[in-house]
Amino acid sequence: MKHWIEAARLRTLPLSVSGIIVGSMYALSHPTAIELTPSDAFDWKIFGFAILTTLGLQVLSNFANDYGDGVKGTDNKDRVGPKRAIQSGVITAPDMKRAIIITSALTLLSAILLIYYAFGQSNILYSLFFLILGLLAIISAIRYTVGNTAYGYRGYGDLFVFVFFGLVSTLGVNFLYSKEINVLLFLPAIAIGLLSVGVLNLNNMRDEESDRKSNKNTIVVKIGGAKAKKYHYFLIISAMVLVVLFAVLEEYNFDQYIFLIAYLPLIKHLNTVSKNKNPKELDPELKKVALSTFVLSVLLSLCMIFFFSDILVNLFMGGR
């Protein structure tokens, strides 16, 4: 069990649910946009299964990454980060393959229940669209490093992370509540996507040397370490600017800018990256950016709810 928990890479899980939290709390704090009462604008079943589905996708991606890089020999003695399960021999490739199948099935089941609670037996087109989206997410999570055409080996991993853990996660879950797309929500959705890509970029910067030897052509391998740093600055700084712009357009009060606290470790992180000479020393920064993104999403969500504090009173005190 210990080895399976390690293979699931728990430190990646908080980051994966950041978009779900923001998209859900936005629905709770904007009930008038869909002419619903606050209690009808938010559903704990949708929130719960959205979290479960996203966690399933992240664990699936971690298992598939372990399997794909393990069987291809990408995870070798040159790799800098923590040893993977197949690489260290604590889990065999066939066992990991079975785990991928089981995790895929459980994630799909969770996605189906999520769609059912969101749309019921009506809105068949919406249900089919999200079912297809869920299947694509599962396939994409597996194909990142698995197979001869794994897109992670061709530099498309950043796009997958941005789309599914940024846009789809935030905008998708909000649509499940509201049945509409709010234009302003694109700003935090893009920001979370950029920060998630930032974590992946750090991982690729750390593994640049070993990835190049294994013909894993990540963006970092393609553009080189120096340009990868500039790319990283763009990802983090753009995300920070977009969230502030979102707060301005949402006309936040002064005390609602408490989410800026999460910027402090991000600024410190950028300083660390700028001074870094040895990519192998970037490994601790992955956890810092991941947790900072999670904290940012939680604080931003609290700011949404705080502005509509009467919603909380109605939801938790009055209830359904």
Summary of the structure (lengths in Angstrom):
residues: 320
radius of gyration: 19.9
end to end distance: 39.7
largest distance: 60.7
contacts: 1087
relative contact order: 0.14
helix: 82%
strand: 0%
